[in-house]
Amino acid sequence: MSTFWSPAVHELTPYVPGEQPRQRLVKLNTNENPYPPAPAVTDVLRHFDSDSLRLYPDPSSDELRAALAQQYGVAPEQVFVGNGSDEVLALAFMAFFRQQAPLYMPDISYSFYPVYCELYGVERRTLPLDSQWRVDLGAFPQDNGGIIFANPNAPTGHAHPRAAIQRLLERQQHSVVLVDEAYVDFGAESCVPLIESHPNLLVCGTFSKSRSLAGLRLGFAIGSRELIEGLERVKNSFNSYPIDRLASACAIASLADQSYFERNVNAVINTRTWTTEALEARGFEVLPSHSNFVFARPTKMKGAALFDGLREKGIVVRHFTAEKLAPFLRISIGTDEEMQQLIDAIDEFQP
Ligand SMILES: *Cc1c(COP(=O)(O)O)cnc(C)c1O
């Protein structure tokens, strides 16, 4: 606490990201991709003209937005880019959710959403997940100042089909519906095709997971021109240059190599499949995952005890202390070798 802080800063409970250990550990705690980015990204870095860094980057990132627009079959004016999708989300909260009516979200979802609510003074209401760990999309009330959810959800890995989200959008036309698709490439349906008919739909994505570029900090949003203009207005009142020259060039190179992208994502999905089976064979309850992690409950040990035991063996996963989540571990999908080390460690705890 400090007398120099603005009063509101005393009240904040900031988001705590998963740790970035310095030692060499098997790191399965922050849903990073275990494989390197596309080779073309390495080429960009090798040949990058450092003299160009004297100059500010393009404030509107036109080239990158055009590349994303082509990838997703939309117009460049329907694309917004930011310094990680966390920044895109923060700007979206500022642009769309500071309303008279409360913002609705599932009670279990990405834990950064409540942090933004606190930062911006957005009133928050939650809907409970059912016994299958799904939110009932039909239960969002009409009178709301916005709706946000991750699809696939974190940390459960559950994904709604696009048709179910379309039905939600037919009912909710007066406030912004934000679908956070950070994990969509690992086996869920994207809602981008719905933006044409739903001007209140904003879809957020990131290069951090399926494109192996968490360290680059590149996120994006796709939506109607109206929503994108709202985001631009807020962004240009905050930071003119969130995307640096290197990030832009690397992201464009990553988008250009579709076959590498597909191989990368498929490798993660294959590893997820056998890891799920191996955990189930050891008595774990594993929620069906459409993402690059599994949410799994050991039945022979407490979640916290297994977390500590794995940590001692140099394997870090994520454990959440909230009552409903505490029996589970969220385990990012690593390489086959890393997942085998995880399984071997579990076999030592519960022979
Ligand atoms: C990882 C993640 C993000 C943030 O991604 P960045 O682009 O790295 O900021 C956003 N939403 C969800 C649900 C995530 O899991």
The ligand as a MOL file (V3000), in Angstrom:
LIG
                    3D

  0  0  0     0  0            999 V3000
M  V30 BEGIN CTAB
M  V30 COUNTS 15 15 0 0 0
M  V30 BEGIN ATOM
M  V30 1 C -4.2340 -17.4610 -23.1480 0
M  V30 2 C -5.5660 -16.7960 -23.1570 0
M  V30 3 C -5.7150 -15.4590 -23.5260 0
M  V30 4 C -4.5440 -14.5330 -23.6780 0
M  V30 5 O -3.7830 -14.7080 -24.7480 0
M  V30 6 P -2.6100 -13.6760 -25.0860 0
M  V30 7 O -2.8410 -13.4100 -26.5280 0
M  V30 8 O -1.3560 -14.4180 -24.8170 0
M  V30 9 O -2.7470 -12.4370 -24.2540 0
M  V30 10 C -6.9910 -14.9530 -23.6280 0
M  V30 11 N -8.0710 -15.6790 -23.3300 0
M  V30 12 C -7.9690 -16.9520 -22.9290 0
M  V30 13 C -9.2030 -17.7220 -22.6020 0
M  V30 14 C -6.7180 -17.5500 -22.8120 0
M  V30 15 O -6.5950 -18.7720 -22.3640 0
M  V30 END ATOM
M  V30 BEGIN BOND
M  V30 1 1 1 2
M  V30 2 1 2 3
M  V30 3 2 2 14
M  V30 4 1 3 4
M  V30 5 2 3 10
M  V30 6 1 4 5
M  V30 7 1 5 6
M  V30 8 2 6 7
M  V30 9 1 6 8
M  V30 10 1 6 9
M  V30 11 1 10 11
M  V30 12 2 11 12
M  V30 13 1 12 13
M  V30 14 1 12 14
M  V30 15 1 14 15
M  V30 END BOND
M  V30 END CTAB
M  END
